[in-house]
Amino acid sequence: MDYPAPGDPFPRYDGYDPAERGRGSPTNRGYLEQPYAASGGYSNRASPIHRHQQHLMEDQSGLAREATESTKKTPPPRPPPPRQKKRTFTEEESITKELSAPQIRWFYRDDRTKKWCPFIGYDSLQLEFKFRKVYIHGEVSESGVDRIVVRGGLYEVDINEKKCYTIYWNEEATDVMRGMWHHYNTSEPLEEDLAKEVERKHLLHFRGQKIMSLSEEDGNKGPKPVICSLQFKDCHVDWNSVNDIFLYSESASSRLARSIGQSLGFSKASTSGYRLRRGYMKEARLEDKPPPISHLVLVVHGVGQTMEASNITRSCSDLRRGANKLIEKLFPDLKTMVSTDRVEFLPVEWRSSLYLDGGLIDGLTPNRLKNLRAVLNSTGLDLLYYQSPLYRSEILKKLQEELNRLYKLFCHRNPWFEANSGKVSIFAHSLGSVITYDILTGWNPIHLYDQYLSHEQGRHPDLDTVGPDNQELAVKLAKARKKVVELEEKLLATNQIAADENAPKLIFKVENLFCVGSPLSVFLGMRGIRPQGNGSIDHILPHRACKRLFNIYHPSDPVAYRIEPLLLKHYSSIMPLQIHRWESSKQVAYDLIKSKVYPKVLKDGGKEMSPKSSMSETSSRRSSSSESSSLDGRSESQMEPPFIPQSPPASSTNYSFSSHLSDTLSGGIGNIMARWAKPDEKHAEREALEDLEKVLMRIENMEPAHPIVESPQDDDHEFDHVELEHRLDFELKESNFSNGYISALTSHTSYWSSLDVTLFVLYHLYPGYLRTKEELKTISK
């Protein structure tokens, strides 16, 4: 009996079915009815003996039911499960013939998991149409077979080579497969050569035969004989019907399992067989395609690109994968068929093709601690290279050329992007944010030197001591100096114009600049940038160069610095905004979050301390966590004071939390150093780590034992009330159980896989599309 679908009338469960009228209930057609029916009586109704026994059983069950209802409440009956949707075939589909294009699905091998992944319906149909045009109809142009663009426009497939190539970056090509037969449960495709033979055998024996539906198959219970079989080297395929096709392995373990199962009465297919499906489980459709790209994000790497672990293409893939996950969950309007907005991330690789010193530094590197020095050369030297006047222009020009090349290629592949007012943003990490900033603003160290010369120019002090006999000569010298100054100003103005014209420029406008783990503010401070006091960032980044600037950093990142205090000095006492966690049920708009001031911490003697100098890393993390809670709706009176671990006395046998952190740090660095160190170097390194531990303990012993927290409202008059036009500093929330010292080693490279960072970027790219979990629940209802 089929269970009702939603909207169907529920069947009666009292043993009566209107459909059974005239032929008895299912229980009455039992073994008591069969002998009398064979003799010609009671063929369409129950026997009298059977009815009498049934009445006696109903009376007994009724008495027992009345006795138990008084002592125990009967639970309500369970609702029937929903009726499973059975596969049905149209009249045309019910006949076995060649597979149609929508039934065939193309696959590519994922370079990360090494598994076969299906192309979306639109890509699969494009590939199948091209395949049939070339190999079935023989239509090949003189220039060869054109490649098909797939996977959102990032890859292209060569049908002849069965390879998938990248378009915008260099990467090894991946394999492509045409899937005709698949495993029934996993939908994983059979190898193409094997699938071709199975398809040929299937059409040879079953062409023109009717394909049975599931209901027809269910009526034929019991084992089915093998109609035909196909043998391969390490497996064989058996056909029990037009729908029942099984793949069996020829390995020793599989043969043993089959023999044991069949000896116990099990069927061959239930022991070691894999059921096969002809055609993909879901037909491909041309409507199954991504929307056009409306926002392009160019991802720029920082230091360490020459290391394999810091590959920008892999990092950009993590960022893209996280964005797709969040769009699927929190941006449902971007996934609809009518959507015209999509974001795409492209990696910008500028370091690996630069030789700079031609390997000179590698030749100067000592052999001891070779691996550790190689890591330092691959990371820290990039900062020194960019500071060098010899290599700076080469690095700057390379990044500018790569940005423009990618944009030109993208517009060539997507000619409608500029016509539809597509936007471009830059996601720059570490040193890449500094180089990108210099390209956007056109800053050059020559400008700083010119400012120095104009500041130093003036009357020479020795001219004031010239005697009366030489005054005429001094006047001529002064006139000559004045003439030289005028000529220098004209020449510098000409050079300035030429320098501005020849400076590296981008051929597109930048909407947003996301600086991630960036030391940009330190570079600007060393260039003489000081707070202006008006709340605008035009003296740092003009609005014509970039509309919005975001500085995203992890609180334990040793490379990242704040930018806001470089604009308004009093913002050094104002906390950065906390970035929402992606799984948070409430996502408050960042423009609506009120700025909070760091709490003041005093020593026992009452002398005021700076918040940054008095708070340890642990207390800073706890206070930040408390402030982030207040941003979600808690008042400042509910905030807990920052936790500062106390230093243990010399005779104490209990270790403090800070001591435990020091032990963890020494153990963690020791393990890392031991991997690079040689056996004869371990003793010296152990001594160095012990010295480092003593220094850490000495620093921790300087922390105040009993902090006093003052309310920030008491000193509002000390702070300037000028506010920034837009907040710039955004800090990631740190876990309550994270180790600050260990996080310092990993936080600088943690942005790529952070869904919190990805959600922050998506929110500012498409602010009107974000849906919180509460809103999604309301929409689903």
N, C-alpha and C positions, 0 to 999 in steps of 0.2 A: 504493500500500500504506500503510495507516495505521500510525503508530508506536504501540507498546504504551503503555498507561497504567500507572501504578504498581500492581503486583500481578498484571498480565497476564503470561502466559508469553512469553518473547522468541522472535521468529521465527527460522527458520534462514536463514543467509546463504550456504549452499553451493550455491545455485541450485535447491534442491529445495523444493517446497512441497506438502504433502499435498493441499491443495485443487486442485492442478493435475494430480493423477493421472488418467490416462485421456484427457487432452487436451494433454499436452506442457507443457514449461516455457515461460515467457514469451519466452525467447530463441529457441526453436524455432519459434515462430509468425511467422517473418519472411518476407522476400520469396522465399526459396528454396522455401518450403512452399506458397506461394499458387498457382503454375501447376499443380502436380500435384494440389492439392486441388480445383482447378476441373475437372480431368478425371475426378475420381471416386476418386483414390487417396490414401492417407496423409492422410486428413482429420483423424484424431485422434492421429497420432503423427509424429515427425520423420522426414525422408527419410534413406535410407542414406548418400547423399553428404554430407549435412549432418552426420550423426553422425561420419563418418570425418574430416572437416575439423575438427570440434570436438575429437576425440581428439588430432590432431596439434598443435593449438594448446595443449591442456592439457599435452602432453609438453614442448613448447618452453618454456612459461611455468614449468613445474616446474623444468627445468634452470637457467633464469635465476634463479629464486628461490633455489635452493640455492647458486648462485655468489655472490649478493649478501648472503645471510645470514651468511656467514663474515666478511665485511668490515664490514658495517653492520647494526646491530641495528634490526629493524623496530619502529616505535612501535606501541603497542597501539591497536586500533581505537577510534574515537570513539563514545561511546554515542549512541544515537538520541535526538533531542530529544523532549520530552514531547508527547504527542498533544494538539492543541488541542481545547478543548471546543467542539463545534459547537452552534449554536443549534437547538433543537428546538421544535416547536409542538405544543400539545395539539390535540385534534380540534376543540375550540371556537375556539381561537386561530388555527387554520390557515385560517379563512374571513375574508375581508375584510369588515369592518363598522365601525360607529362606534367611536371610541377609548373605552376604559373610563377611569374616574377614576384608577386607579393608573398608567395609561400616560401621562397628561398631567402635566406638571411645571410648577409656577409658578416665576417668577424675579423677582428684585429687582435694581435697578441699584446697585452698590456706589458710595458717595459718594466713596471714595478712589481707586479704580482706574477708575471709570466703566464697568466691565464687568458683564455679566449674570451673576448668581450664583444657583444653584438653592436654593430652600427645601428644608429637610429633608423627609423623607417625610410626617411627621405634619402639618406646616404646609401642605404642598401639598395633601394630601387634604382638610383642613379648608376651604381656599380653594375647591377644586373642588366640594365638596359644597354650599357656600354659593352658588357661581356657578350650579350646576344648579338649586338650589332657587329662585333668584330669576329667572333668565333662561330656564329650560326649563319649570319647573313653575309659575312665576308666583306664588310664595308670598312676599308682601311684607307686613310688619306695618304698622300705622298709624304707628308711630314711625320707620319707615324701615328701612333695612338695617343690621343691627348690624355693627360692625367685628370682624375676626378677629385675635386676639392671636397673634403670630408671633415668631420669632427669640429664643426663650428667655424670652418675656414682656416684652421691652424695646420692641417695636414692635407696631403694629396696622395692618391693611390695610382700606381702603375699597374694596369690590368695584366700586361704581359709578364712582368716580373713578379706579380703578386706581392708587392712591397708598398709600405706606407711611409712616406717621406715628410719631414717637417718643412715648413715654408719660411718661417721667420728666424730660425736659429739652426745651428748645426747639431745634429744628433744622428745616431745610428738608426737606419731604417728598420721597421718592424714588419713581421710577416702578416699576410692577409689570407683569409680562407673563404671559399664559397661553400656555405653550409646547406646541404640537402637533407641529410639524415642526422638525427640528434638523439641523445639519450632522453628517455621519456621523463625522468624525474628531474634531471639537472639542466636539460636543454643544451648541454654541451655538444658541439658538433663532432661528428665522426671525421676522421682524417679524409681528405678529399679523394685520394685514390681509392680508399676503402668504400667511401660513399658512392662513387661512380659505379663500382661493381655491384653493390647492393641495389642501386637504382636500376641497373640494366637487368638484373635477375628478377626484380620485382615486376617490371613492365613485361618481361617475357612470359611470366606465368599468370599475371593478374590484370593485364591490360583489358579494359572494357568491362571488368567485373564490378559489381555493386559493392560499395563500401558500407559495411553495417554500422549503424549507430550504436551507442552504448546500451540502449534498452534492448536492442536485438541481441547484443553480445551477452547481456545478463541472462537472457532466456536459455542460452546454451551452456549450462553448467557442466562441470566435469572436465577431465583432461582431453585435450585435442591432439589428434595425430599430427606428425610432422608432414607437411605437404611437400616441401622442397627444402634443400639446404645448400649453403655455399661455404666452401672450405677455403681458409686462408692459412698463412704460415703459423701464426700464433693465436688464431681464433677461428670460429665458424659461426654462421648465422643460420637460424632455423625459422621457417615460416609455418605457423600453426593455422593461420588464416590470413585473410587480406589485411587484417588489423593487428594480429598478434605476431610480431617479429621480435626475436630475441637474439642477443649477441652473447656468445659463450667464449670464455678464455680457454686456451689449451695448456695453461700452466699446470704443473703437477698438483698444486694445492686445489685448484678449481676442479680438476678431474676427480680428485679424492673426495671433495665435498659433494659433488654430484652423485658419485657412486654410493656414498653413505646415505645421502638424502633419499635416493630412489629405493635403497634397500629398506628404509624406514617408512616408505609409502608416500614420500613427498614427490611433487612433480619436479621435472628437470628445471623448469624456469624458476621455481621458488628457491632453489639451492644456490645457484651461481650464475643465473642468467641476468642480463640487462635488457630491459625492454627498450625498443627503438621506436622513434616517432618519425614519420615521413613528413618533411616540411617543418617549418618553425612553428612554435606554439601560438604565435601571434603574427597575423599577416601585416606586412609593411604597408604604410600609407604615406602618400606624399605630404599630407598635412602634418606628419610627425617631423617637424623641422624647427630649429631654434629661431627666435625672432632676430631681426637685424641688430647689429651692434650700434648702440647710441653713445657709449662712453668707452674710450680706450684708456687703459692704465698702463703706462710704461714703467717697468720695474727695474730699478738701477741698483746694482750690487755695490758693496763697499770693499773693505780690505779682505784679503784671504782668498781671492777668487782663484789663485793659482793652485790652491789645495783642492783635492778631489771632493772632500766632504763639504765644501762651500760652493758647489756648482749652482749657478744662478738659475739654470733651466729647471733643476730639480726643486729649488726653493720656490720658483714661480709656479710650478705645478702644484706644490702644496698650497700655495695661496689661492690658486684657481679652484682646486678641489674643495677647499674650505668655503669659498664663496658659493660654489654650486650647492653645497650642503645647506648653507644658511638660506639661500634663495628658495630652495625646496621647502624649507620649514617655515620661514618667517616672511618671505616675500612672495606670496601666492599669486599676486597680480602680475608678476614678471614671468610666470610660467604659463599663462593662458595663451590660447591660440591667437587671440587678437592683440597680444602685447607687441609693442614696437620698440621696446627698450631692452637692451642687454649690455652687460659689461664684459670686457675681455681684457686679460692681462698678458702682456708680451714681455719677455725677459730682454734686458739690454746688457750685453756682455762687452766690456771695453778693455779689460785688463790682459787677457791671455795672449792677445796678438801684439802687445807691446814688449819690446826687448829692453828698452831703457839703457841700462849699463852694459848690456850684452853678456851678462853672467859674471861680471867682475866681483860683485859682492859674494857670490857663491864661492869663488876662488879664494876670497879673503877669510872665509869662515873656518875657524879651527875644527879639528876632527872630533874633539871631545864634546859630548852631548850633541852629537850631530843632528839627531831627530828634533830635539828641542830647539836648536838654533834654526833648523829648517822651518819650523812653525813660526818662529819670530820673524824670520826673513820674509815669509809669505804674508805676514800681517802688518807688523809694525813698520817695515820698510816702505810700504805704500804711502804712509803718512809723510815719511822723510822725502820720498820721491816727489810728492806734490808740493812740498815746501821748497824744494830745490828750484832755482831759476833755470836750471839746465833742462829739467824734465817736466816742469809744470805745464808749459804750453803744449807739449806733446800729449800729455794726459788729457788736458782740456779739449784739445782739438779732436782726439779720438772719440771721446764721449759725445761731443756735439755731432760728429759725422755719423755715429751709430744711431743716435736719436733721429736725425733727419732721414737716414736711410730706411729705418723701420717705418717711419710715418709715410714716406713716399711709397714704399712697397705695400703698406696697408691700404692706402688710398687707391693704388692701382688695382688691388684685388677687390676693394669695396668702393666703387666709384660713387655710390649714393651717400657715402658717409658725410662728406663736406656739404653736399646739397641738402641733407637733412639736418644741418647744424650740429653735427656730432662734436662732442667735447673730449678733451684730452687732459688727463691728470698724470702726475709723476709720483711714484712710490719709491723713495730713495732711502737706502740703508747706509748708515755709518758715514764713511768718507764720501760715498756717492752723493749724499745730500749736500756736502760742501761744494763738490765740483758742479753739481746741478745748479746750486745757488749762484756760483760765479758765472755760469753760462747765462742764466736768466738776467742777472744784473749787469753783466759785462765788466765786472770788477777786474782790475789788473794791478799788480804790484807797482807798476810804473806810476800810476796815479798817486800812490802813497809817497813815492820818492819825489814827485813833483810838489806835493804839499810840503814836504820837508824842506825843499830848496826855497820855496817862496817864504817859508817861515824864517829861515836862517838869513835871507838876504836883508842888507841894511848898510848903514855907514860903518866902516871899519873903525874900531876904537883907537887905533894908532894915529888916525888922521887928526884927532883932537890935540895931539901933542906936537904938531908940526910948527917949526919956528916961523917968525915973520918973513924971513928971507925966502922961504919955500911955499908961501901961501899961494902964489900964482900957479905953481905946479900942482898943489893940492886941489885948487879949483878945477884945473883941466882934468885931473883924475876923477873928480866927482862927476863932471859932465860925461866923461867916458863911461863911468860905471852906470850912470843913468841911461845912457844910450844902449849899453849892453843889456840892461834890465828890460828896456822896451823891446829890443830885438828878441830876447829870450821869451818874452811873453807872447809875441807874435808867432815865434817858432813853436812854442809849446801848444798854443791854440791850434795851429795847423796840425801838429802831431796828434793832439787830442782828437780832432775830427777824423784824422786818418785811422787812429787807433780804434775809435768807435765804429768806423765803417768796416775795418778789418777784423773786429772782434768776433769770435764765434757766436753765431746767432741760430735760433731755432726757427724753422719755417712754419711753425704752428703756435697758437696761443695756449697757454697752460691755465687750466681752470683751478686745479688744486695741487699743492705741493705737500705730500705727506713725508715728513722727515722722521725716520724710525731709528732709534738708537743713535742719535746724531750728536757730534761734537761741534755743530755749526756755531753755537754761541761763543765758544772758546776762540774759534778762528776770528769771529767778528770782534771780540774784545781785544785780541792782539792787533787788529787792524785799526784800532782807535775808535770804535763805535762806543758811544756812551748814551745813557738814558736821556731822552729829550723832554719827557714830562708831559706830553700832550695826548698820550694814549694811542697814537697812530703808528703804523709800521712802515709808513712810506719812506722813511729815511733808511730803512733796512731792506725792504722789498716793496718796490712801487706797485701800485694796483695795476698798472698797465702791463707789468711783467707776469704777475700771478694774482688771482683774485683772493685766494685763501691759503694760509700757511698753517699747518698742523705739526706740532712737535710731540711725537708719541715715544714713550720710553718706559722701560721697566725700572722700578725703584732700586734694583740691585745691579743695574747695568753700569759698569765702571767707565764706559766710553760715552754715555749719554749725559747731556747737560740741559738745564732749563734755558729758555729764551726770554720769558716774560720779564725777569729782573733787568734785562738789557734794555728794555723799553721804559719801564717804570720801576724805580729802585725799590719802592716799598712792596713790590710783588714778591720779593724774596721772603717776606713774612706771610704771604698768602699761599695757601695750599693749591697745588695743581688739581684740576678736575679729574675725578676717578672715572676710568672707562668702565662702562657697564659690562657685566658678564653676559655672555650670549644666551645662557639658559635662564636669565632672570625673567620673572613674570612681568615686571614693570620696567619699561624703558623710558625714563624721563628725558625729555629733550635737553640737550646740553646747554642751549641758550637760556633755559629756564632755571638752571641750577645756580644757586647763590654761592658766591665766593666765601670761603672760610679762612680764618686766620690761624696760623700755628699757635698752639697754647704756649704761654710763657712758663718756663721752668726756672725755679730759684734754688740756690744752694741753701744750706742750713743757716749760714750767716746772713742771708737776705740779699746777697749780691746777685743781680740779674745776670743770667747766662743766655747766650744765643741759643735758639731752639736747635740749630744744626749741630752746634758744638756740644750741647749737653745731652742730646738724645743719642743713645746707642742705636745700632741698626735694628735691634729688636724692638726698642721703644718706638722708633719711627714707624716701623711696620705696624705695630699695634695701634698707634694713634691714627695712622692713615686708614686702617680698617675701621676704627671707630668713627672717623669723619665720613667714610663712605657710607656707613650705616645712617648717619645723620642726614646725608643727602637723600636717602630714601624715605625720609619722613620723620626721623627722630629729632627731638630738640637737643640743644647743646647741654641742657641740664642732665640729660640722660647719658651723656658721653662719659666713658670711663677714663680716668687719668692714664697717661702713658706709662707703660710698665718698663722699669729700669732695673735690671738685675743687680743685686748687691754683691760686693766682693767678699769672699769668705775670709775669716781670720786665718792667720798662719797655722794655728794649731787645729783648725777644723778638719774633720775627716770627710765632710760632705762637700761635694763639688757643686758649684753654682751652675746655673744654665749657661752663663757666659763661658765658664771653664769647659763645659761640655762642648760648646761650639768650637773652642780652641782645639780641643782634642780631636774633634771631627775634622777640623781644617787640617791639622797636622797629619792625620791619617789619610785624608783624601789627597793632599798634595804629595805625601810620601808615596802613595801608590802610583800616582801619575809620574812622579820623577823616577820611580824605580823601573818603570817601563823603558825609559830613555837611558838610564844610567848603566854603566858597565860595572862588573863586580868590584873593581878596585876603587870605584867612586862612591859607593854606597855609604861608607863610613863618614866621609866629608859631608855628604848631603844630609845625613842624619844629624850631624852637628849643626848644620845650617837651619834645619827645621826646628831643632830645639831652641836655637836663638830666636827664630821667628815666633815660636810659642811664648817665649819669655817677653818679647816685645808686646805681643797681643795681651798678655796678662797684665803688663804694666799699664797699657792704655786703658784696660777695663777697670783697673783699680783706681783710676782717676775719676770715674763716674760718681755723681752724687748718690749718697746712700738713701736719702729720704727726700724725694722731689716734692715741691709744692707747686700745684698747678693753679694759675690765676685765670680768671675769666677774661677772654680777649675783649669783652665789651668795656672793661674798665679803662683801657688805653686806646680807645678809638680815636682820640684827638691826636695821637702820635702818628697816625698814618694819613697819608695823602688820600683824598677822596677821589682823585682822578682815576678813572677806570679805562681798561682797554676796550677798543672797539669790538674785538672778538678775543676770546680766550685762545691761547696758543699751546699751552702745556697740558698734556693729557697723560696721566699715569695709569699703568696697568695695576689692577688689584693683585696683591701677593697673597698666596695661600697662608693660612694661619700656622701650618706645619712646615713651611719651607725654611730651609737653612740659608741665611743671608750670605754666608761665605761661599757655599756651594753654588748658590744662584748667581753669584758674581762671575763664576766660570762659564755658566751656560746661558745666562739671560740675554747676552748680546746676539745670539743666533736663534732665539726662541720666538721671534716675531713671525716668522714665515708660517708656522703651524698653529699659531694662536688664533682661535676662532673669535676671541674678544677683539683683537686688532682687525680681523677681517670684517666683523660686523660693524665696527666703527667706520671703516672705509665705505662700506655699502650704505650705511645710514646717511653719510654726507654726499654720496653720489646720487642716491635716490631717497631723499628724506620723506617723501610722501607715500612710499610703498611699504614701509616697515609695519608689520602687524605683530603685536605681542601675543603671548600664549592665551591671555584672557580674551583678546579680541578674536583670535582664531576659534576658541571654544564657542564664543557667541555666534560667530558666522556659521559654524558647523551645525548649531542648533537651529 
